[in-house]
């Protein structure tokens, strides 16, 4: 049954007329001529051109303000436009100057204010680049060489027989892969949400969390006397599985942070292709070690100097260009520090809960917590633009730095513990001067007979024999 109510229709008609009249009374719009966003370097200024329509019955003022003045500021003498009552200015051009302050992405907000209130008219994206101190192409080249050498190293260290032994009893390997690809990505999302990281930092954390195990996990496995062959097996298997799991996890978990800046979207297809090419150095290293044992020995001798040289060059180039990594908020610092620790603890707990022995469980913890941050940085450098490279890449770089520090502390602590443990196990030998006996840990051992006493006894035995 339909009830017709003329009063209701009249009320709706009046509301519509008032809204149309209101929109006709006040028409405020701003469109920027610089594109969807604007890029400015830190310590530099840039001019923004815009088209303004300001038709208002009651008057007011239009204000341009930075959503975060630590990223950029607006010239004060140009930040406000007065709109007089009755103005009907349409398609008026206007110029505005903004100054870059520091690396970041934030909005230029256009706010209109009059006697009826304050209204947000527009939010325009502004990206501020850090001041370049070195060409990023050189850094990208060094990263590629470094990661290829590390993957050849991994292939050179792989013993197929030992890997087959682990794959025949894959319990520990499967638990490690489960932790790496099904635990770490949602953990990175939870930490990003918990510490309320900005979109770029959150994507950097998730990118690191989706990476397979890397070279550092193998190094720390050796330093902590864990199962090195299990570590290599897990690293190899996770590198192969990353071809599909890494783009899939990025697609699942990064979409929560793409609303504001679509340029943060990961290149899923290109990433899978790049990961496929990264398997090639592993195969090369494996082939060299199996077919040419002499080459393997030579490579083993050259390996440490090569890696040390790459580290020195990377630090020499990277520190001047990546100084901004440490200039982040405390939230990013804490999130980057606790992420590998919580991941390692979860990996160890799950391994022990599924009846994995202690040494393999510690290996799984290391492989779970120590992701391939170098791969994450390389992906960011190859596939993103500035300033997204810096904004996303600072988190994997900081995680890598903290992992080296945390793993180094554990390795030093273990070395000190082993030193004192070995020293305490040395037998304590004392000589009892009165009895001539040797005391060894509470046992009394007779003193060996003197050679003179032996000769004397022999002569006495001979004399007794002659008398007989």
Secondary structure by P-SEA (a helix, b strand, c coil): cbbbbaaaaaaaaaaaaaaaaaaaabbbbbbbcccccccccccbbbbbbbbbbbbbcbbbbbbbbbcccccccccccccbbbbcccccccbbbbbbbbbbcccccccbbbbbbccccccccbbbbbbbbccccccaaaaaaaaaaaaaaaaaaaaaaccaaaaaaaaaaaaaaaaaaaaacccaaaaaaaaaaaacccaaaaaaaaaaaaccccaaaaaaaaaacccaaaaaaaaaaaaaacccaaaaaaaaccccccccccccccaaaaaaaaaaaaaaaaaaaaaaaaccaaaaaaaaaaaaaaaaaaaaaaaacccccccccccccaaaaaaaaaaaaaaaaaaaaaaaaacccaaaaaaaaaaaaccaaaaaaaaaaccccaaaaaaaaaaaaaaaaaaaaaaaaaaaaaaaaaaaaaaaacbbbbbcccccbbbcccccccccccaaaaaaaaaaaaaaaaac
